[in-house]
């Protein structure tokens, strides 16, 4: 359990450091990374983290994913809160390091709406739903690991960041939003980036159960 928690914290740290770091570098250096580059940074980082830590912790690196695995009966309830805590701590640590490195940057890559609240909420919910749907179909139990899972999940994150990034920031991950929001102080819309992904991944468990066998996506949590 201890090694799994360390892996989750490190994995989320790397995701936020590389992903929001790409946003910051793009802002500071006149758009050198570009929107496509930012989307690829998030997608490839997720892929790399799955390869690095998937066999240790499952490489959830996302509180909404951890909660959804529990809802799907693939993850013990007793481990949900420890996973969520280390994921958030990893994200905050990454954002703190970026604050030290880029003290003049205002948002530190925090997610922000470029659309009204309701459609923004809906977009984040739908993107989180689809991401978790794919995760449930390609993961092994509560573990995102192996060549297939890394490529497919990383690709989904990259595509959604490419399409949804200009609209909502394409978070799909409360920890990814909490880290830069807390450290930069841009917390006004943070609630949306916590609630929408959790709702979206929860709906994914339900929709998955409609097209899969019960043992794949049951709504009963495993016993620990």
N, C-alpha and C positions, 0 to 999 in steps of 0.2 A: 504493500500500500504506500509506504514512504517513497519508494522509487517512482511509483506511478504519479504521485503528487508532484514530485520534483520535475518529472517529465512534462506534466501538464502546465506547470508554471513556466518552465523554460520554453515550451512550445508556443504558449500564448505570448510570452515576452518577444520571441523571434518574429511572430506574426505581426505584432503591433510595431515593433522596431523597424522591420523591413517595409511593411505596408504603408503605415503613416509616415515613415521616413521618406519613402518615395514621393509622397504628397508634399512634404516639407521641402525636399530638394528641388522638386519641380517649381515650387513657389519662389524659392530663394534664388535659383539660378535660371530664371527667365524661361520657364517651360521646357527645360532640356529633357525631362523624362517623358512628358506628354501623357495624355489621358490613356492611350493604349499601354504605355509603359507602366503606369500605375496599376492598371488592371492586371497586367502580367505579373507585376511584383506581388500582388496579393495571391493570385492563382498559383504561381510557382512556389511561393513560400509555404502555402498550405500543403502543396504536394511534397515539398522537402520535409516538412515537419511530420507528415504521415510516414514517410520512409524512415525518418530518424527515430520517432518515438511511438509509432503505431503499435509495435509489438510490446511496448512497456506499459503504456497507459491507455491505448486506444486512440490517442491523438484527437481528443474531442476539441480542445482549445477554444471552447465556446460553451458558455453556461446553458444556452438554449438547447444545444445538442445533447449535453449531459442530461438535462431534465427530460428531453424527449426519449432518450434511451431508457430512462427509468419508467416513463409512461408506457413504453413499448414492452416492458417486462424484461429488458435485457441488462439492466444495471441496478445494483442494490441501493435501496433508499439511504442506507447509512453512509454511502460514499458520495452522494450528490452534493451536499454542502461543502465537504472538504475540497472536492474538485472545483466547485464554483469559486470558492475563496481563493485558491491558488491561481486560478485563471485570471481573476480580477487583479490580484496582486502582481502577477506577471505583466499584465497590461499597464498598470500604474507605474511599475518599475521602468518599463520601456519608455513610457511617455516622460518620466522624470529624467531619464538619460537624454532624451531628445530635447527637453527643456534646457538642460545644461549645455548641450551642443549647439542649439539654435535659440538663444535666449530672447531674440527679437521677434520670433515667429509667434503670431497671436493665437492661432487655433491649435497648433501642433497636429494638424490633420484630423481634427474632430469632425464627426459627421454632422451635416447641417442640411436642412430642407431648402430646396430651390423650387418648391411647389407648396400648395396649401396643405394644411395638417392632415385632413382626412385622406386625400389621395396619396400623400406621402406615407401615412400609416398603412394604407392598403398595399402599396408597392412593397414596403419592407416586409409585410406579412406574407405576401405572395412569393417574394424571392426566398424568404426563410422556409416557407412551405416546400418549395421545389428543391431547395438545397437539401433539406432533411429527407425528403422523399427519395432522392438519389442516394443519400448516405445509408438509409435503411435498406435499400435494395442491393448495395454493393459491399456493405460492411459485414464482418463476421462477428455475430453477437453484438457487443458494444465496442468492437475494435475496428477502427479504420486503419487497415494495414494491407500491404501487398501492392504489387505493381498496378493492378486494375483499379483498386480503390484510390490510390494516390493520383493517378492520371485523371480519372473521371471526376473525382471530387474537386481537385485543383482546377480542372477545366470549367466546372460549373461556377466555382467562385470567380474565376477570371472573366467568364462571359457575363455573369450578373454584375460584376464591378464595371465592366465595359458599358453595359446598357444602363444600369441603374445609378452608377456613380455620379453623373452630372445632376441627377434628380434628387436623390436622398443621401448620397455617399455610399450606398449599397453596403450597409453594415452587416445585416443578418447575424449579428454577434454582439450581445450586450457588453462583453468584456472589451471588444475592439472599440466600442463607443465610450465606455466608462473611463478607460485609461486617459486618453487625451482630453476628455471633457473635464474630469476632476483636476488634472494638473494645470490645464489652461484656464479653468474657470468658466468655460462655455457649457453650462449645464441646462440652459433653458428648455431644450427639446430632448433632453436625455431620456425622459420617461418613455418617449415613443420608441427609442432604440433599445429599450429594455423589454417593454410589453409586447411590441409587434413581433420580434423574433421568437419569443417564448410562445405566443399564441400560434404563430405560423408553424413552428416545429411540432407543436402539440396537434394541430390539425393534420399535419403530415402523418402522424402516427395513426390517426383515425382513418384517413383516406388510404393509407397503406394496408390497413387491416381489411379494407373492403375488396382489395385485389390480391391479397396474399393469404397464405394459410395462417391459422390462428397462432401457431407457435412462432411465426415470424414477427408479427406486430400485434401481440395481444395487449390489452389495456391493463392487465394485471401486473403489478410490480413483482419482481423476484424477491424471494425471502433471503435474508442474510442472517 
